[in-house]
Amino acid sequence: MKSISIAKDYSDTHLGRYPADGPFNGQRFREEYLRPALTENESVVVNIDDVEGYGSSFLEEAFGGLIRKGYFTIPEVTKKLQIVSSKPELEIYLSLIWKYVREAHKE
């Protein structure tokens, strides 16, 4: 099992979808952290704590992009990926991430 803390392993101040939006964007997180972890491990736990909040563009690109780009299927992602938070105020982001994964499948 691989664990990734977005705040500790990537950045607590991420922004945007693409590299033009800043150095800690959703595309970079997907390509350098999330995709390799899912490829190389049977299970991946992503902790979303210790960040003030998340922009929809970051989350959609990072997580929805896994499906939209054809890297994984929804069954693969739902089997291998677990997204966690210990903070109730961040739980809305858990729902949004899975919403973006489902919507990316429809594109």
Secondary structure, DSSP 8 states (H G I E B T S, - for coil): -EEEEIIIII-SS---SSGGG-SS-HHHHIIIIIHHHHHH-S-EEEE--SSS---HHHHIIIIIHHHHTTSS-HHHHHHHEEEE-S-GGGHHHHHHHHHHHHHHHH-
